[in-house]
Amino acid sequence: MAYDLIVRNGTVIDGTGAFRRRADIAVKDGKVAEIGKVTDGSAETIDAADLIVAPGFVDPHTHYDAQICWDPLVSCTSWHGVTTVVMGNCGVGIAPCKPAAREVAAGDLVNVEAIPFEALSKGISWDWESFPDFIAAAERRGAGINFAFLAPLTPFRHYVLGEESMEREATPDETARVAALLREAINAGAFGFSTSTLPEHIGYQGRPLACRMASRDELKA
């Protein structure tokens, strides 16, 4: 069999808890096809002598929602072997977002995650409004690692309730609209939704993150 890629002579640590071992790894159609002493040829060969060959790490809690607009390699995370990042945590994010609410979304990231406003104002491309558009925009830009998206509840509540999302619970009608938007996000590829109840999560203009105002009935819906 001719493989697409063979990584030869590396020290393999496979993540199962097994002892490290020296082996070749053959890849075909984007998947590991053989591990051991590979004798077949390949279109590309990498000599990994004296190097560790391991599965990529998954960082399950990041806030790269904005940074992916200007940094497709997601530095410095990717420099340390992370190959998948999960973003949209803590109920804070930048999609969905109406043009008039961009300052609010950026302000939440400034206060909750200490991301400089200047970086956000210069770096966010804002080539989306809905959450499916946000995912599609990331796909168009391309990335050096894998992105996994959570749908953060704050911008969804703000999209439906406006600035009152930072002050009160949603009505049943508003709750239904938020739930429909979240369902749309999941169907577009989001892994789930995130929220926060922590009192220290203060967002735009020192006001509570909108997700903190959600009632139990909203969260159940």
Backbone as numpy.savetxt, mean C-alpha at the origin, in Angstrom:
# Nx Ny Nz CAx CAy CAz Cx Cy Cz
14.39 -28.56 -19.83 13.56 -27.37 -19.83 14.43 -26.12 -19.83
14.09 -25.14 -20.64 14.80 -23.86 -20.66 14.04 -22.89 -19.77
14.74 -22.34 -18.78 14.11 -21.42 -17.84 14.30 -19.97 -18.30
13.52 -19.09 -17.72 13.68 -17.66 -18.00 14.86 -17.08 -17.22
15.05 -17.60 -16.01 16.10 -17.07 -15.14 16.59 -18.17 -14.21
17.90 -18.21 -14.01 18.47 -19.08 -12.98 19.38 -18.22 -12.09
19.13 -18.30 -10.79 20.00 -17.66 -9.80 20.89 -18.77 -9.24
22.17 -18.73 -9.54 23.08 -19.83 -9.21 23.95 -19.52 -8.00
24.26 -20.60 -7.26 25.30 -20.58 -6.22 24.96 -19.73 -5.00
23.71 -19.35 -4.84 23.34 -18.54 -3.68 23.12 -19.38 -2.44
23.11 -18.74 -1.29 22.74 -19.39 -0.05 21.25 -19.13 0.17
20.47 -20.17 0.05 19.01 -20.03 0.07 18.48 -20.11 1.50
17.75 -19.09 1.90 16.98 -19.11 3.16 15.53 -18.92 2.74
14.75 -19.99 2.82 13.45 -20.00 2.13 12.28 -19.50 2.96
12.52 -19.13 4.22 11.43 -18.58 5.02 10.59 -19.62 5.73
10.87 -20.90 5.57 10.09 -21.95 6.21 10.62 -22.34 7.57
11.80 -21.84 7.92 12.46 -22.25 9.15 13.53 -23.31 8.92
13.64 -23.78 7.68 14.66 -24.77 7.34 16.05 -24.13 7.39
17.08 -24.98 7.55 18.45 -24.48 7.54 18.79 -23.90 6.18
19.65 -22.91 6.20 20.15 -22.34 4.94 20.90 -23.40 4.15
20.88 -23.28 2.84 21.60 -24.24 2.00 22.01 -23.57 0.70
23.07 -24.06 0.12 23.52 -23.54 -1.17 22.73 -24.23 -2.27
22.15 -23.46 -3.16 21.32 -24.04 -4.21 21.13 -23.04 -5.33
20.71 -23.57 -6.47 20.29 -22.74 -7.59 18.76 -22.59 -7.54
18.27 -21.49 -8.06 16.83 -21.28 -8.16 16.49 -20.95 -9.60
15.59 -21.74 -10.18 15.16 -21.52 -11.56 13.77 -20.91 -11.57
13.57 -19.94 -12.46 12.31 -19.22 -12.57 11.76 -19.38 -13.98
10.47 -19.68 -14.06 9.78 -19.82 -15.34 8.44 -19.12 -15.25
8.16 -18.24 -16.19 6.88 -17.51 -16.22 6.58 -16.81 -14.91
7.63 -16.24 -14.30 7.44 -15.45 -13.09 7.32 -16.23 -11.81
7.48 -17.56 -11.87 7.35 -18.39 -10.67 8.58 -19.27 -10.48
8.90 -19.56 -9.21 10.00 -20.48 -8.92 9.60 -21.87 -9.42
10.42 -22.43 -10.30 10.11 -23.72 -10.91 10.97 -24.86 -10.38
12.16 -24.54 -9.86 13.06 -25.58 -9.37 14.05 -24.95 -8.39
14.35 -25.70 -7.32 15.38 -25.31 -6.36 16.28 -26.51 -6.14
17.58 -26.31 -6.31 18.52 -27.41 -6.16 19.70 -27.19 -7.09
20.23 -28.28 -7.62 21.29 -28.19 -8.61 20.64 -28.19 -9.99
20.47 -27.01 -10.55 19.76 -26.87 -11.83 20.75 -27.05 -12.96
20.48 -28.00 -13.84 21.39 -28.30 -14.94 20.94 -27.71 -16.27
19.65 -27.35 -16.37 19.16 -26.79 -17.62 19.63 -25.35 -17.80
19.48 -24.86 -19.01 19.88 -23.49 -19.31 18.77 -22.49 -19.06
19.09 -21.22 -19.29 18.11 -20.16 -19.08 18.45 -18.96 -19.95
17.46 -18.13 -20.15 17.68 -16.91 -20.92 18.57 -15.93 -20.18
18.53 -15.97 -18.86 19.33 -15.07 -18.04 19.85 -15.83 -16.82
21.08 -15.54 -16.43 21.68 -16.18 -15.27 22.28 -15.12 -14.36
22.04 -15.27 -13.06 22.62 -14.39 -12.06 23.50 -15.24 -11.15
24.76 -14.83 -10.97 25.66 -15.52 -10.05 25.50 -14.90 -8.66
24.93 -15.66 -7.74 24.66 -15.16 -6.38 25.65 -15.72 -5.37
26.83 -16.12 -5.81 27.84 -16.64 -4.89 28.11 -15.63 -3.78
28.17 -16.13 -2.54 28.42 -15.34 -1.34 27.26 -14.40 -0.99
26.10 -14.62 -1.61 24.93 -13.79 -1.32 23.78 -14.64 -0.79
22.90 -14.02 -0.03 21.69 -14.67 0.46 20.60 -14.54 -0.59
19.90 -15.63 -0.88 18.73 -15.60 -1.75 17.52 -15.97 -0.89
16.56 -15.05 -0.77 15.44 -15.25 0.13 14.18 -14.65 -0.46
13.02 -15.10 -0.01 11.78 -14.43 -0.42 11.79 -12.98 0.03
11.11 -12.13 -0.70 11.02 -10.74 -0.29 10.21 -10.59 0.98
10.46 -9.53 1.71 9.73 -9.25 2.93 8.48 -8.42 2.62
7.44 -8.64 3.39 6.21 -7.86 3.29 6.15 -6.90 4.47
6.05 -5.61 4.20 5.85 -4.62 5.27 4.35 -4.34 5.35
3.68 -4.83 6.40 2.22 -4.75 6.44 1.68 -3.40 6.91
2.56 -2.49 7.34 2.05 -1.22 7.87 2.93 -0.08 7.37
2.49 0.56 6.29 3.23 1.71 5.76 2.25 2.83 5.44
2.82 4.00 5.16 2.03 5.17 4.75 2.67 5.79 3.50
2.87 4.95 2.50 3.48 5.39 1.26 2.44 5.88 0.23
1.20 6.09 0.66 0.13 6.47 -0.26 0.53 7.64 -1.16
1.20 8.63 -0.59 1.63 9.79 -1.37 2.97 9.56 -2.04
3.90 8.94 -1.33 5.27 8.80 -1.83 5.34 8.01 -3.13
4.39 7.09 -3.35 4.43 6.31 -4.58 4.24 7.18 -5.82
3.75 8.41 -5.62 3.59 9.32 -6.76 4.94 9.77 -7.32
5.96 9.88 -6.46 7.25 10.41 -6.92 8.42 9.45 -6.70
8.17 8.33 -6.07 9.27 7.41 -5.75 8.84 5.97 -6.03
8.90 5.53 -7.29 8.42 4.18 -7.64 9.21 3.06 -6.99
10.43 3.33 -6.52 11.22 2.30 -5.84 10.91 2.25 -4.34
10.13 3.21 -3.86 9.73 3.29 -2.45 10.97 3.16 -1.55
11.90 4.06 -1.77 13.09 4.09 -0.92 12.69 4.69 0.43
13.32 4.27 1.50 14.42 3.32 1.52 13.96 1.91 1.84
12.64 1.69 1.83 12.10 0.37 2.14 12.66 -0.70 1.22
12.66 -0.44 -0.07 13.11 -1.46 -1.02 14.59 -1.78 -0.89
15.36 -0.85 -0.32 16.79 -1.09 -0.16 17.07 -2.18 0.87
16.09 -2.50 1.69 16.29 -3.45 2.79 15.60 -4.78 2.55
15.27 -5.07 1.29 14.73 -6.39 0.97 13.22 -6.49 1.01
12.54 -5.37 1.28 11.07 -5.39 1.26 10.60 -5.36 -0.20
9.76 -6.31 -0.55 9.27 -6.38 -1.93 7.77 -6.14 -2.04
7.07 -6.04 -0.90 5.65 -5.71 -0.91 5.37 -4.77 0.26
4.67 -3.67 -0.02 4.26 -2.75 1.04 2.74 -2.65 1.05
2.18 -2.66 2.26 0.75 -2.45 2.45 0.57 -1.02 2.94
-0.20 -0.23 2.19 -0.39 1.18 2.55 -1.88 1.44 2.83
-2.16 2.66 3.28 -3.53 3.00 3.62 -3.90 2.64 5.04
-2.92 2.47 5.90 -3.17 2.07 7.28 -3.70 3.23 8.14
-4.19 2.89 9.31 -4.62 3.85 10.34 -5.82 4.70 9.92
-6.50 4.30 8.84 -7.66 5.06 8.42 -7.35 6.37 7.73
-6.08 6.61 7.39 -5.69 7.88 6.77 -5.12 7.64 5.39
-5.49 8.50 4.43 -5.01 8.33 3.05 -5.48 9.47 2.16
-5.26 9.31 0.86 -5.52 10.41 -0.06 -6.49 10.03 -1.17
-7.24 8.97 -0.98 -8.28 8.59 -1.95 -9.38 7.85 -1.20
-10.63 8.09 -1.63 -11.07 9.02 -2.67 -10.92 10.46 -2.21
-10.84 11.38 -3.16 -10.65 12.78 -2.79 -11.16 13.69 -3.90
-12.09 14.55 -3.54 -12.55 15.58 -4.48 -11.49 16.68 -4.56
-11.37 17.36 -5.70 -10.33 18.41 -5.82 -10.38 19.43 -4.69
-11.55 19.78 -4.22 -11.66 20.81 -3.18 -11.17 20.32 -1.82
-10.99 19.01 -1.66 -10.61 18.45 -0.37 -9.15 18.02 -0.31
-8.37 18.36 -1.31 -6.98 17.89 -1.34 -6.16 18.41 -0.16
-6.40 19.64 0.23 -5.65 20.19 1.36 -5.98 19.45 2.65
-7.24 19.03 2.80 -7.64 18.26 3.98 -6.91 16.93 4.02
-6.91 16.22 2.89 -6.25 14.91 2.83 -4.76 15.04 3.12
-4.12 16.06 2.53 -2.70 16.27 2.79 -2.47 16.65 4.25
-3.35 17.47 4.80 -3.20 17.88 6.19 -3.28 16.73 7.16
-4.12 15.75 6.84 -4.19 14.55 7.69 -2.84 13.84 7.72
-2.21 13.69 6.55 -0.92 13.01 6.49 0.17 13.82 7.20
0.09 15.14 7.11 1.07 15.99 7.79 1.00 15.76 9.30
-0.19 15.79 9.85 -0.34 15.74 11.31 -0.23 14.33 11.88
-0.75 13.34 11.15 -0.74 11.98 11.68 0.60 11.29 11.42
1.16 11.51 10.24 2.36 10.77 9.84 3.62 11.64 9.71
3.50 12.92 10.03 4.66 13.83 10.02 5.34 13.90 8.66
4.54 13.82 7.60 5.08 13.98 6.25 5.04 15.47 5.92
6.14 16.07 5.50 6.16 17.52 5.26 5.14 17.94 4.21
4.42 19.03 4.48 3.41 19.50 3.55 4.04 19.90 2.22
5.25 20.45 2.26 5.91 20.86 1.01 6.14 19.66 0.10
6.55 18.54 0.68 6.76 17.33 -0.13 5.44 16.86 -0.73
4.38 16.90 0.06 3.07 16.46 -0.43 2.55 17.38 -1.52
2.70 18.69 -1.32 2.15 19.64 -2.28 2.88 19.59 -3.62
4.17 19.27 -3.57 4.94 19.18 -4.81 4.89 17.79 -5.44
4.68 16.76 -4.61 4.85 15.40 -5.10 3.59 14.66 -5.48
2.46 14.97 -4.85 1.23 14.23 -5.15 0.71 14.64 -6.52
0.45 13.68 -7.37 0.04 13.96 -8.75 -1.45 14.26 -8.87
-2.26 13.78 -7.94 -3.71 14.01 -7.94 -4.35 13.66 -9.28
-3.90 12.58 -9.89 -4.51 12.15 -11.15 -5.57 11.08 -10.89
-6.40 11.32 -9.88 -7.48 10.41 -9.51 -8.50 11.20 -8.69
-9.68 10.64 -8.54 -10.66 11.10 -7.56 -11.17 9.92 -6.75
-11.61 8.87 -7.43 -12.12 7.69 -6.73 -10.98 6.79 -6.30
-11.28 5.82 -5.43 -10.25 4.88 -5.01 -9.82 3.95 -6.15
-10.74 3.44 -6.97 -10.29 2.66 -8.14 -9.38 3.46 -9.05
-9.65 4.76 -9.20 -8.77 5.62 -10.01 -7.39 5.72 -9.38
-7.34 5.76 -8.04 -6.06 5.85 -7.32 -5.21 4.61 -7.61
-5.82 3.43 -7.55 -5.10 2.20 -7.86 -4.66 2.19 -9.32
-5.55 2.61 -10.22 -5.21 2.62 -11.64 -4.07 3.59 -11.93
-4.04 4.73 -11.25 -2.96 5.70 -11.45 -1.61 5.12 -11.01
-1.62 4.38 -9.90 -0.39 3.73 -9.44 0.09 2.70 -10.46
-0.85 1.98 -11.04 -0.48 0.96 -12.02 0.09 1.61 -13.28
-0.45 2.74 -13.68 0.08 3.44 -14.86 1.50 3.92 -14.62
1.78 4.43 -13.42 3.12 4.94 -13.14 4.14 3.81 -13.07
3.71 2.64 -12.63 4.63 1.52 -12.47 5.36 1.61 -11.14
5.94 0.48 -10.73 6.61 0.44 -9.43 7.70 -0.61 -9.44
8.71 -0.38 -8.59 9.80 -1.32 -8.47 9.51 -2.47 -7.53
8.46 -2.32 -6.69 8.06 -3.39 -5.78 6.54 -3.54 -5.86
5.99 -4.47 -5.09 4.56 -4.73 -5.12 3.82 -3.81 -4.15
2.66 -3.32 -4.59 1.82 -2.47 -3.75 0.56 -3.24 -3.35
0.21 -3.18 -2.08 -1.08 -3.68 -1.60 -1.80 -2.52 -0.93
-3.06 -2.32 -1.27 -3.79 -1.15 -0.82 -4.88 -1.52 0.20
-4.90 -0.79 1.30 -6.07 -0.77 2.18 -6.85 0.50 1.88
-8.16 0.43 2.01 -9.00 1.61 1.81 -9.17 2.31 3.15
-8.56 3.47 3.36 -8.61 4.14 4.65 -9.95 4.87 4.84
-10.57 4.67 5.99 -11.94 5.14 6.18 -12.06 6.67 6.18
-11.04 7.38 6.65 -11.15 8.84 6.76 -11.52 9.51 5.44
-10.77 9.31 4.35 -11.16 10.00 3.11 -12.52 9.55 2.56
-12.92 8.33 2.85 -14.24 7.88 2.40 -15.34 8.64 3.14
-15.18 8.80 4.45 -16.18 9.56 5.21 -16.18 11.02 4.76
-15.00 11.57 4.54 -14.93 12.97 4.12 -15.54 13.16 2.74
-15.38 12.17 1.88 -15.93 12.25 0.53 -17.45 12.36 0.57
-18.07 11.69 1.54 -19.53 11.67 1.65 -20.05 12.78 2.56
-19.40 13.01 3.71 -19.93 13.94 4.71 -19.31 15.32 4.63
-18.22 15.49 3.88 -17.53 16.76 3.89 -16.85 17.00 5.23
-16.68 18.27 5.60 -15.96 18.60 6.83 -16.72 18.13 8.07
-18.00 17.85 7.96 -18.74 17.32 9.10 -18.27 15.91 9.47
-17.53 15.28 8.58 -16.99 13.94 8.88 -16.05 13.97 10.07
-15.49 15.14 10.37 -14.56 15.29 11.48 -15.29 15.66 12.77
-16.63 15.71 12.71 -17.40 16.21 13.85 -18.47 15.25 14.35
-18.97 14.33 13.50 -20.15 13.57 13.90 -20.20 12.20 13.24
-21.15 11.41 13.75 -21.44 10.12 13.13 -22.17 10.35 11.81
-22.17 9.34 10.97 -22.90 9.40 9.71 -24.36 9.00 9.91
-25.23 9.56 9.08 -26.62 9.12 9.07 -26.70 7.76 8.37
-27.81 7.06 8.50 -27.94 5.78 7.79 -27.73 5.91 6.29
-28.24 6.98 5.69 -28.05 7.17 4.25 -26.57 7.40 3.92
-25.92 8.22 4.72 -24.49 8.47 4.49 -23.67 7.21 4.70
-24.04 6.44 5.72 -23.34 5.18 5.98 -23.45 4.25 4.78
-24.63 4.18 4.19 -24.82 3.33 3.02 -23.96 3.79 1.86
-23.80 5.09 1.71 -22.98 5.62 0.62 -21.49 5.33 0.84
-21.05 5.47 2.09 -19.66 5.13 2.42 -19.42 3.64 2.17
-20.35 2.80 2.62 -20.19 1.35 2.43 -20.13 0.99 0.96
-20.92 1.67 0.13 -20.91 1.39 -1.30 -19.56 1.76 -1.92
-18.99 2.88 -1.47 -17.67 3.28 -1.98 -16.59 2.31 -1.53
-16.68 1.84 -0.30 -15.71 0.84 0.17 -15.85 -0.46 -0.61
-17.07 -0.86 -0.90 -17.28 -2.07 -1.69 -16.66 -1.89 -3.09
-16.82 -0.70 -3.66 -16.22 -0.39 -4.96 -14.69 -0.52 -4.89
-14.11 -0.04 -3.79 -12.66 -0.11 -3.61 -12.18 -1.55 -3.52
-12.92 -2.38 -2.76 -12.56 -3.80 -2.62 -12.64 -4.49 -3.98
-13.68 -4.20 -4.73 -13.83 -4.80 -6.05 -12.72 -4.38 -7.00
-12.15 -3.20 -6.76 -11.06 -2.71 -7.60 -9.70 -3.27 -7.19
-9.65 -3.96 -6.03 -8.40 -4.58 -5.63 -7.90 -4.27 -4.25
-8.59 -3.40 -3.50 -8.16 -3.14 -2.12 -8.27 -4.40 -1.28
-7.37 -4.58 -0.33 -7.33 -5.78 0.49 -8.31 -5.72 1.67
-8.85 -4.56 1.92 -9.74 -4.36 3.05 -9.78 -2.87 3.36
-10.35 -2.52 4.52 -10.33 -1.11 4.90 -9.65 -0.97 6.26
-9.20 0.24 6.54 -8.52 0.50 7.81 -9.20 1.67 8.52
-9.04 1.70 9.82 -9.60 2.79 10.60 -8.75 2.99 11.85
-9.13 3.95 12.66 -8.42 4.21 13.91 -9.41 4.77 14.93
-9.19 4.44 16.19 -9.95 5.05 17.28 -9.02 5.76 18.26
-7.76 5.88 17.91 -6.77 6.44 18.84 -6.94 7.95 18.99
-7.04 8.45 20.20 -7.25 9.89 20.40 -6.08 10.74 19.94
-4.88 10.14 19.86 -3.73 10.93 19.40 -3.70 11.10 17.89
-4.61 10.45 17.18 -4.68 10.62 15.73 -5.47 11.88 15.40
-4.75 12.98 15.38 -5.30 14.30 15.08 -4.89 14.67 13.66
-5.84 15.10 12.85 -5.56 15.36 11.45 -5.58 16.83 11.08
-6.23 17.13 10.00 -6.27 18.47 9.41 -6.71 19.53 10.42
-5.91 20.60 10.53 -6.19 21.73 11.42 -6.38 21.30 12.87
-5.73 20.22 13.27 -5.80 19.78 14.65 -7.13 19.14 15.03
-7.90 18.75 14.03 -9.21 18.12 14.29 -9.05 16.61 14.26
-9.96 15.88 14.89 -9.85 14.41 14.88 -9.91 13.85 13.46
-9.17 12.77 13.24 -9.36 12.06 11.97 -10.82 11.70 11.82
-11.34 11.83 10.62 -12.76 11.58 10.39 -13.17 10.16 10.78
-12.26 9.20 10.60 -12.63 7.82 10.91 -12.90 7.63 12.39
-12.34 8.48 13.25 -12.57 8.36 14.69 -14.01 8.70 15.07
-14.70 9.40 14.20 -16.08 9.80 14.48 -17.09 8.73 14.05
-16.61 7.68 13.41 -17.52 6.62 12.94 -18.14 5.87 14.11
-19.43 5.63 14.03 -20.12 4.88 15.07 -19.92 3.38 14.86
-20.32 2.61 15.86 -20.25 1.15 15.72 -21.16 0.66 14.59
-22.30 1.33 14.43 -23.20 0.95 13.34 -22.55 1.17 11.97
-21.79 2.27 11.86 -21.07 2.52 10.60 -20.05 1.41 10.35
-19.28 1.10 11.37 -18.23 0.09 11.19 -18.83 -1.27 10.86
-19.94 -1.60 11.49 -20.60 -2.87 11.16 -21.10 -2.87 9.72
-21.65 -1.73 9.28 -22.14 -1.65 7.91 -21.02 -1.80 6.90
